[in-house]
Amino acid sequence: MPLVGTGSVVEAAVRESLGVGAFNVIGLEHADALVAGAERAGAPVVLQISENCARYHGALEPIACATLARARKAEVPVAVHLDHAESEDLVDEAIELGFGSVMFDASKQDYEENVARTRAVAARCHDAGLWVEAELGEVGGKDGVHAPGARTDPGEAVEFVAATGVDALAVAVGTSHAMLTRDAALDFDLIRRLDDALDVPLVLHGSSGVSDVDLGDAIRSGMTKINISTHLNKAFTEPVREALAGNPELVDPRKYLSAGKQALAAETARLLGVLRP
């Protein structure tokens, strides 16, 4: 199965009123497990590499090349996406490496600068054939920058998409990044109003904090791309912690990380089922 573009996966989901799982890669173990889970579910998946992840690895290229290679060997459609990029240089590198899409995040800036920078990035990416996501309304949980309780205004969202030419929009509707509990209160009426107002797919960031039931309702209300990271990191970490606690002499990473990979693959498959209500 060849590597696919994020846009083709998302647009197909829009036509079928389904959700698309967009799950973050931290290391190669994550990429392996996320693809294995997608294959088990028989569903497409978007593998996301964030600017923070690139910084953790010292550069984008090593983790990107490994993830792209894993995606090309998958038995289901897999797209590779640059997530929360604040650097135009990183976007340019993603284009050169063969990413299918980028999420450019200038939401820390005022509205006018957000529009100007996002429009320029979208133009460069479109020239290279990449699909572009941006953010408006600020999603909570980013070191105080994304104000909790913020909401995206539908009228402003329409203006922003028209001014920037982006292909999808991440909106603030009640979620917050890095939640460890799944009790976020979504504004379903706002999701429906945004879906009615916009002609591009909606993206739900911070979806780790959303229950299974509410994920289904969010998709039925108009959400398409569903970003999940922290919840899956919990699924990976807990069995690793248990393996190490149960055997203090265990030092071979393959033996304890395999437990995390198996749990992550299983939860990935389960979530992809939830996202196709």
N, C-alpha and C positions, 0 to 999 in steps of 0.2 A: 504494500500500500504506500504510494508516494506521499511525501509531506504535502499538506494542504494549506490553503490560506485561511486565516481566521474569518475573513469576510464571507467566504463560501459556506463555512460551517454555521456561522451566525445567521446568514440569510436563509439557509435551509431550515433552521430552527424557527425563524420567524414565520415562514410559510406554513409550518406544521404546528405552530403555537406550542413549541417545546422550549425548554431551557437548555443552555450549553454550559457545562462545567468548565470553569477556567481556574486551574489549580496551580499553586506556586511550587516551583522547583527550588530546593535548597542545595542539594547535592545530587550526584548521580543515582544514589539510592532512591531518592524521590522520583526522578525521571523514570527509572525502571518500574517502580511500584505503581505510579500513576498510569503508565501505559498498560501494565499488566491488568490493572483494575478496569481500564476502558475496554480492553480486549475481552475481559470476563463479562462485562455488561453489554458488549456489542454496540457501544456508543462512541461517538466522537468526543475528543477532549482537547482543551487548549492548555498547553504547558506554558506557564508564565515565569519569566525570569525578571526579577525586579532590579532596580538600580542598587538597592541595598544588598541584594544577592551578589551582584557583580563586584561590589566593594568588598564583600566578605571573601570572595575568591581572589581578590587582587586585580582582577580585570574581567571584562565581559567574555572575551574569546574562549577561555578554557571551558567554562560551564556551558556556554552557548554551543560550542562545537560538540560536546558530549551529548547535550540534550537534542540537538538537531539530528545527530547520528542515531540516537535511540528512536526518535520520532520516525525517521525514514524506514526503520525496520518493523514498525508497528503493523498489526493486522487490521486496524481500524483507522479512520481519518484522525490525524493528529496535527495540530497547528502549534507553532511556537511564537510567543508574543512577548514583547518587552513591556514590563509593567512599571508604572509610576516613574517614568523617566523624567527627570527635571533638567537634564543636560542635553542640549542639542548635539553635542559631540557624540554622546552615547547613542543617540538616535541614528546618527550617520554611520556609526560602527555596526549597529544592528542591521541597517540596510545592506552594508557590505557583507555581513556574515550570512545573510539569507533568511532573516526573520520574515514571517508573513504579516506581522502587524506590530504596531507600537501604541502604547498609551502614554501620551505626553501630558505631564501634570504641571501646569503653571498656575494652579489654584492658590498658591501662596501669594501671588501677585494681585494687584488690583485688577478690576474687570478689563480695563482698556489694554493693559499689558498682557493679560492672559489671552485676550483675543488676538493681539498682534503676534505674539510668539507662537501661539497654537496655529494660527493661519499659515505662518511661514513654514512650520514643521509639516503641517498637512500637505502643503504644496510640494515640498521635497519628497515626502513619502509617496504621494500619489504619482509623481513622476517616475518613481522606482517601482510602482505597482503594489505598494503596501497599503493596508487598511489602517485607519487611524481612529483611536478613541481618545477622548479628553474628559475633563471633569468640571462640573459647575455646581456650586452650592455647598461644597466642602463636606466630606464625610468625616465623622469623628475619629478620634483615637490616634492622630498623628502628632504627638508631642505638643498638643495645644494649638497647632496651626489650623487643623480642621475642627472647627468649633462644634462640640456636641450639641445636638438639638437643631443644627442648621437644616434648612430645607431649600430645595431648588425651586425657584419660581418658574412656572411654565412659560410665561411670556418672555422672560429673560433667556430661558433655554432655547426658545425658537430663534431669538435674535442671535444668540451665540453660535448655534449650528449654522445659520445662514451666513454669518460673518466669517466663520473659520473653515467651513467646508468639511468638517469631521464626519466620519462614517458611523460613529456611535457615541453615546454620551453617558458617562457615569454620573448618577444623580444622588442627592442627599434626601433620603426618605425615612430615616430613622435608625439606620445601622451605624456601627462604629467599628473601626479597625481593631484587631487584636483582642476581641472579646473571648473570654474563656467560658462563658455561660451562654446558653442559646435562648435568651429571653428578650432580645431586642423587640421593640414595638414598632412595627412598620406602619406607615401611613398609606394604606391601600387606596384611599380616595385620591391622594396626590399621585400615586403611581398611575392610576387610570387617567387622570387629567394630563399627566406628562405624555403618556402613550397616545392619547387623543391629539395632543398638540404637535407632537414631533413626528417626522417621517424617517427617523433613524432609530435603530435598536437602542433600548435602555440597558444599562449595565448596573448591577447591584454589587457595590464593593462592601467589604465588611460582613460578608454573608455567613461567616463562622458563628455569629451571634444570633442567627435566625433558625427557628425550629423547622423540622421537616414539614409540618403542616403549613407554616407560613411561607416556606420556600415555594410550595405548590401554589398557594394563593397569590404570591407575588408574580409568578409566571403567568397564571391565569389573568392577572390584572394588567400585564403588559411588559414585565421584565423578561429579558432573554439571556444575556450573558451574566452568569452567576460566579463571582470571584470568591473562592474559599481557600484560606491558607492556615490560619491558627488552628482551626478544628482538626485539620488533617495532620498538622504537626503534633497535636495531642495524641492522635491515633498512632502515630509513629513512635513517639517518645515513651508512652506508658509501658509497652511491652519490653522496650530496651531497658528501662529503669528496673522492671521486674526481673529481667534476665540477669542483670548485674547484681541486684540485691540478693538473688537466690544463689549466686555462685561467685563469691568474692575473688576466686582465682581465675575467673574467665578474663582473658586478655586479647583473644582473637576477635577483632571487630566484625569479621564475617559471621561469627556465631551469634553475637548479640544484635547486630544490625539486621540480620535476616529476619528476626522476630518483628522488628519495626517495619520492614518491607512487606511482610506478609499481612500485617494488620493494616497498613496503609493501602495496599492493593484491595483488601476486602472492603474497607470503608469507601474507597473511591468507587468501586463497583456499586455499592449500596446507594451512595449519593447520586450517582448518575441515573439510577432508577428513579429516585425521588424527583429529579429535575426533568423527568419526561412524563408528567402527570396525564 
